[in-house]
Amino acid sequence: MKKKFEEALAAYSEAIAKDPEEITFHTNKAAVYFEMKNYDACIESCDSGIEIAKKGNYDYVKLSKAMARKANALTQQGKFDEGIELYQKALIENQDHAIKMGLQKA
């Protein structure tokens, strides 16, 4: 199965242009960057989603997903302390089993 990263990035960028406040589009774009091993771009996309959540009314599940995805990228970069701290913050937002598993791997 061939992964179509550029097509996926274009689709998520278009979605973000249409609805820039939807955190899911930012975290999905981050997931593509993660798969491409472009961890800096992944972190940047996660930060965009996190900033949206800070504006006010937010979905704590979506926020925790953005934080956990950023933590994954940080640990891939060898920034284990930062990653662990962010995993812990993500768990405060949402007690998700997948986040707990990521924390155990860090």
Helices and strands as residue ranges (DSSP letters): H 5-18, H 23-35, H 39-54, H 60-76, H 80-93, H 97-105
